[in-house]
């Protein structure tokens, strides 16, 4: 299994090892890179080299326990993966928190990004109510409270649907996981800052996708991203899907990703023939200060928060 060193993290990734255009996907909170496995074959059949990356605190990626990081660091991890494979430009994407990192990579290193796939995600920061819910939930997650009720609460929100069979692979992993390993990832989630005001800087072709039953990545949040992204054609809604549309409806998501990659490659070729593709020499900055603020707990539905 391939690994690459990125700062203090040893980052695990998987590649289809194909010569075609590369699509890098980052997973959501409490998931890992295998969540995109159902789409690997259809993407390969279309000639696309799918690269999937485990985030810090998840999967096989390893970082110093308790060391704080931001989504800019996860963006740097994806860039390190591209560097290790000598891939200069790729379509970058992510689901939920993976989208947070993908947007930051597109801002920090625009010359490395051909297109952007934003799935079940948002550009904003946590509202006070969301932040309050996170604090309570993660306090429970890191306590000695039995984990089964927490998992039962989380699975429908994080994956979606009403059939436990769609959740079973992940609920088994959560039940067997080291609950303390999520502390830094949880802090990263709560500390993130809004990028809404910077979306206009991203001009590559973009896909904004959500499930019709997703109470986390709402239509309003998705439309706000589309409004800021000149390369987005509108919100694509997957009928019947929840937050985990990439896992539950791969047969619908994969063709959309194929279309995005094809569009990005085509537009890049057109731009090159017109002589308007230039290498950006400015070095990326991978820092983001904490944005969490104190507040009184507010009772809200778990379906209103994004992880």
Buried (B, 14 or more C-beta within 10 A) or exposed (E): EEBBEBBEBBBBBBBBEBEBBBBBBBBBBBBBBBBBBBBBEBBBEBEBBBBBBBBBBBBBBBBEEEBBBBBBBBBBBBBBBBEBBEBEBBBBBBBBBBBBBBBBBBBBBBEBBBBBBBBBBBBBBBEEBBBBBBBEBBEBBBEEEEBEEBBEEBBBBBBBBEEEEBBEEBBEBBEEEEBEBBBBBBBBBBBBBBBBEBBEEBBBBBBBBBBEBBBBBBEEBBBBBBEBBBBBEEBBBBEBBBBBBBBBBBEBBBBBBBBBBBBBBEBBEEEEEEEEEEEEEEEBEBEBEEBBEEEEEBEBEBBBBBB
